[in-house]
Amino acid sequence: MFWVNGASQASVDPSDRGLAYGDGLFATMRTGAEGILFFNAHQARLTAGAARLGFQWQMSEALQQQLHALAIEYPHHCIKLIVSRGVGGRGYTPPETVNPTEIVSVHAIPSHYAKWQQAGICLKTSSIRLGLQPLLAGMKHLNRLEQVLIKSHPLPQGFDDWLVNDIEDNVIESSMANVCFIKGNRVITPSLAQCGVAGVMREQVMIALLEQNMNIECLPVGAERLIEFDSAFITNSVLGIVDVLAIDSLKFSRAPITAQLRQTLSLTL
């Protein structure tokens, strides 16, 4: 199910800059019984990301109403919102007047995400590394070819997702989620100053940990440091929080804090 600029029968202009250049952003938002989880945070991140790309975008009242109605109609689903700069400009040069394109779609939550929450997962380090570009770091922009390349490789048996490092061999994220590590009472999530996606769920986990007086830090995490940590988990807006039981041959224990966070943030699938 897709809607373009609010219309269900509309199509995307072939010259749209999102298609031509990946000139835009997107959000994947989980719906619950009362609407979209952390909706204000998703909205704020999209607005800030558009500003970083150099165009103004504010979610209209009509779009808010559409998303809310879809969330009520499709609870426990995933709503994806794409915002591109729209049509115009010559070549790479963006147009002076921007008319953003908004594409909304609804999807089922993958059934294995609930199993992952219950059982945990194992990660395999990808041979593909992320390039460094601080001007785009943190944004969930439409240029996701690195992730396409990562996902095009079949996982070895016994592994559920890829762990991804940057070209300087710092741990950044999994192929589709942020990652956090635990050592004693410290929770460390990799710095995303040079690359990677700063997810809404990562932000909500950090807020929840601070409210519980936990020590949460954003730091560079070299791949060689993984042996230092006791536990690990991944986060994204659809799967919530999932324990990491192993990275390559390195084993981790499950941390009680992950179950507590799932309950506190109403993330259990």
N, C-alpha and C positions, 0 to 999 in steps of 0.2 A: 504494500500500500504506500503510494507516494503522492505528495502534494507539492506543487511548484508555485510559490508566491500565493499560497492559499487555495489554489484550484486543483482539483483532483484529476482533471483531464488535460492539464497543461503539459507542455514539454519544455526541456531546457534548450535554449538557443545554442546552436552549434558553435557560435563564436563567443560563448560565455568564457570569461577569463578563468573561472574555476576549472573548466575543462581544458582550456588551452595551456594554462600555466600553473595550475594548482593555486591560483590566487584567491585564497579564502581560508576558512576555518570550519571546524565541525565539533559537535558535542554528541556524546552518547549518554543518554539519561535513562535511569531506571524508574519505572513507575511503581507506585504502591497503592494501597487502599485509599489514600487521601490525596494522591496526585504524584507529581514528580519529586523524587528525593533530591534535596539540596538544590532546588531549582534556582534560587537566587545566586548561588555560587556559580552554577553553569552560565547563567545569564551574564554575570559580572566578568567571567573569564572570556566569553565570546566578545563582549564589548571592548575589553582591554586588548584582546588579541587583534581585533580590527583596527584599533587605534595604532597599535604597533606596526601593522602593515600599511598604515597611512590612509585609511578611509574611515569615515564616521558611520557607525551603525548602532542603533538602539532598537531593542525588541519592541515592536508595536503592540498596542493593546489587543489588536485583532489576532496577532500571532500568539500572544500569551493565552488568549481565550481558546484558540485552536489547540494548543499544546495541552492545556488543562482538560479540555473536553476529551481529547484522545487518551489522556492518562486515566480518566474516569472510565472511559469505554474499554480500555485495554490495561487493566491493572496487572502488575507482575510481568510487564513486557519491557522492551527497550525502545525508546524513541530516539531517532537520530536526526539532528538538525545540522544542515550544511548552510553556511553563509558565504557566498562568493562576492567578489567586487562587482560582478555583473558583466555587462557587455560594453565594449568601448576601448578607446585608446588605439595607438598605432604600434604594432609589435608589442614589445615588453612595456612600453611607456603607458602608464595608467591614464584613464580619462580624467579630465578636470571635474566633471560632474559624475557622481557615482550613483547608480541605481542597483543596489545589491540584489542578488538572487537568493531566495530562501527555499530550501528543499527539505521537506519533512517526510520521514518514513517511520513505520512501526514494524518491529521484529520481535519474534519470540526469544526469550532468554534461553541460551543453549542448556539442554537438560543436564549436561555433565558438570555445570558450574556448581550445582547443589552437591554433587558427589565430591567435587574438589574441596568444598568447604568442610565436608565431613571427614574426608580421608587425607587431605593434603596432597601436594604434588611434588614432582621432582623436575629440576631444571638442568638443561644441558647448555654449556657455553657455546654460543654461536661463533663460527669462524668469520662472520661478517661483522665489521665494527662500524660504529657510527662516526661520521665526520663531525668536526667542530664548527659551529656557526652561532656565536652568541646572540646575533641579531634575531635569530629564530628560536633560540633555546627556550624551552618551556611551553611554547605554543603548540596547540593541536591543529596545525595547519594542514592543508590538503596535499602537501608534497610528502607522500608516505612511501616512496619507492624503496627506501632502505628496508622498511618493514616488509614490503612485498618480496624483496630478495631474501630476507631472513626466513619468511614463512614458506618460500618456494622449496626449501630444503626439507626433506622428510626427517622427522625426529627419530633417533635411535629407540629401539624397544625399551620400555621402562621409563621413558621421559615424557613429560606432558607439555612443556613449553621451552622456549629458548631464553637463556640469560644473555644479555647483550652488553658488551663493553664498548668504549669509544676507542679511537685510534691510538690513544695513549695508554690503553689497557686499564682504564678506570671502569668499574662497574657502574652502569647507568640505569637499566631497567630490564624487565622481561620484554618479549616481543610485543606484548599488549597491555602491560601493567607496570606500575611502579613497584619498587622493592624496598623493604626495610629490614634492618638487621638489629639483633638484640644481644647485648653483652651486659649481664647483670641487670642493673636498673636503667641502663642507657639504651635508647632506641636511636639508631642512626639510619638516615636515608641519604642516598647519594646526592651530591650537589648536581644541579641541572643548569649550571651557569653557562655551560658550553654547548650542550645538546640535550636531547631527551624531552619528554612531555611531562609537565607538572600537572598531574591529574587532580580533578576535584576531590576524589576519594582520598588521595594522599593528603590534601589540605585538611579534610575533615578529620582524618586520623590524627594528624598533628595537633589540631585544636583539641580533640578529645583527650589526647595524652597530656597536654599541658593542663587541662582542667582537672586531671587526676594526679597532678604534681609529678608526672613522669618526666625524665630528662630526655628530650627529643632534640636531635642535632642534624643539620644538613652539612655533610662533609664529603670531600672527595674520598672514594673508597677504591683503592687499588685492588686489582684482582688477587694479589698475593695476600691481602688482609682477610680474605674470607675465612681462613682457618681460625681467626681470632674470635669469631662470633658463636654464640650458643644456639640462637634461633634465627629464623628468617620468615618473612611473609610477603605476599604481593597484594596489591590493592588496585582495583579500578571501579568505576561507577556501576558496572553491571554485575560483576562477580563478587563485589564487596571485598572481603578479606579472606585470604586463603593461606594456610601454613605451607612453607617450603620445607620438605623433609630431607632433600638432598640437592646439592649442586655438583654435577659431575660425580666424583666418588666421595665427596665430602658430605657427611651426615649432620643433620640438625635435629634438635629436640623441639617438640611443640611447646609453645609458650602459652601459659594461661591467659595472658593479656589479649590474645587474638579472639578467643571466645567472648571475653568481656566486651571487647570493642564491637563485635558483631551484635551483641545484645544492646549495648548502649546506643549504637547508631541504627538499630533496626535493620540489619543487613542479612539476617538469616534467610536462606532460600528454602 
